[in-house]
Amino acid sequence: MIAIPYDDLAEQPEQTIMLIKMLLAPFSAAIDSSDGKYTKLERDVLLVASRCDKPLRPIDLLEVLGIGRRTAVATLKSLCSKGRFRPIPGKYGKRIRHYAFIPSSTDHWGLF
């Protein structure tokens, strides 16, 4: 909750608006993603991966996000091509079983 005195709003509206914008900037950057680098689904996958302490499997995304297997695999491959994940092959090296998250400095600011 934010308390804004009416007197301050009446006397200095520009300053009050600027302070509110500064307060809400981190949230709008996380939602807006003005550069268009990631889709909403990709941002959701990045959020799940940043909160998980192990490599992701497509089945993890099925359970958490409720998406299909093919969509999960396609999204993880897309994020691999963007440099945010690294594929980890399975036991025999033929199939990709897991995807390791590659953290970035912007992850902590909610800017993916």
C-alpha positions as CSV (number, residue, x, y, z in Angstrom):
1,M,0.0,0.0,0.0
2,I,1.3,3.4,-0.9
3,A,0.1,6.5,1.0
4,I,0.2,9.7,-1.0
5,P,-0.8,12.9,0.8
6,Y,-3.4,14.9,-1.1
7,D,-1.4,18.1,-0.4
8,D,1.7,16.7,-2.1
9,L,-0.4,15.6,-5.1
10,A,-2.0,19.0,-5.4
11,E,1.3,21.0,-4.9
12,Q,3.8,18.8,-6.8
13,P,2.0,16.4,-9.2
14,E,5.0,15.9,-11.5
15,Q,7.2,14.8,-8.6
16,T,4.5,12.4,-7.3
17,I,4.0,10.9,-10.7
18,M,7.8,10.5,-11.1
19,L,8.0,8.7,-7.7
20,I,5.2,6.3,-8.6
21,K,6.8,5.5,-11.9
22,M,10.1,4.8,-10.2
23,L,8.3,2.5,-7.7
24,L,6.5,0.5,-10.4
25,A,9.3,0.4,-13.0
26,P,10.6,-3.1,-12.1
27,F,7.2,-4.6,-12.4
28,S,6.4,-3.0,-15.7
29,A,9.7,-4.1,-17.2
30,A,9.0,-7.7,-16.2
31,I,5.6,-7.6,-17.8
32,D,6.2,-5.4,-20.8
33,S,9.5,-6.7,-22.2
34,S,9.7,-3.8,-24.6
35,D,12.6,-5.3,-26.7
36,G,10.4,-8.3,-27.7
37,K,13.3,-10.7,-27.1
38,Y,11.2,-13.4,-25.5
39,T,7.7,-14.5,-25.9
40,K,5.4,-14.8,-22.8
41,L,5.8,-18.6,-22.8
42,E,9.6,-18.2,-22.9
43,R,9.5,-15.7,-20.0
44,D,7.4,-18.2,-18.1
45,V,9.9,-21.0,-18.8
46,L,12.8,-18.7,-17.7
47,L,10.9,-17.9,-14.5
48,V,10.4,-21.6,-13.8
49,A,14.0,-22.4,-14.5
50,S,15.3,-19.6,-12.3
51,R,13.4,-21.0,-9.4
52,C,14.4,-24.6,-10.0
53,D,17.7,-25.9,-8.7
54,K,18.1,-28.7,-11.2
55,P,18.1,-29.0,-15.0
56,L,14.7,-28.8,-16.5
57,R,13.0,-31.6,-18.4
58,P,10.1,-31.1,-20.8
59,I,7.9,-33.0,-18.4
60,D,8.6,-30.4,-15.7
61,L,7.1,-27.7,-17.9
62,L,4.1,-29.9,-18.6
63,E,3.4,-30.2,-14.9
64,V,4.1,-26.6,-13.9
65,L,2.8,-24.6,-16.9
66,G,0.3,-27.1,-18.3
67,I,1.5,-27.0,-21.9
68,G,2.0,-29.9,-24.4
69,R,5.1,-31.9,-24.8
70,R,5.9,-30.6,-28.2
71,T,5.4,-27.0,-27.2
72,A,7.7,-27.5,-24.2
73,V,10.4,-29.1,-26.4
74,A,10.1,-26.4,-29.0
75,T,10.3,-23.6,-26.4
76,L,13.3,-25.1,-24.8
77,K,15.0,-25.5,-28.2
78,S,14.2,-21.9,-28.9
79,L,15.8,-20.8,-25.6
80,C,18.8,-22.9,-26.4
81,S,19.3,-21.1,-29.7
82,K,19.0,-17.8,-27.8
83,G,21.8,-18.9,-25.4
84,R,19.6,-19.3,-22.2
85,F,19.7,-23.1,-22.0
86,R,22.2,-25.8,-22.8
87,P,21.0,-29.2,-23.9
88,I,22.1,-32.2,-21.8
89,P,22.1,-35.5,-23.6
90,G,20.8,-38.7,-22.0
91,K,22.6,-41.8,-20.9
92,Y,23.6,-43.0,-24.4
93,G,24.0,-39.5,-26.0
94,K,21.3,-39.9,-28.6
95,R,18.5,-37.9,-27.1
96,I,18.3,-34.7,-25.1
97,R,16.8,-35.5,-21.7
98,H,17.5,-32.3,-19.7
99,Y,18.2,-28.6,-20.4
100,A,20.5,-26.7,-18.1
101,F,19.6,-23.1,-17.4
102,I,22.3,-20.5,-18.1
103,P,21.6,-17.6,-15.7
104,S,22.1,-14.0,-16.7
105,S,22.6,-10.8,-14.8
106,T,19.2,-9.5,-15.8
107,D,17.4,-12.5,-14.3
108,H,17.5,-10.9,-10.8
109,W,15.8,-7.7,-12.0
110,G,12.9,-9.5,-13.7
111,L,13.9,-8.3,-17.2
112,F,13.6,-11.4,-19.2
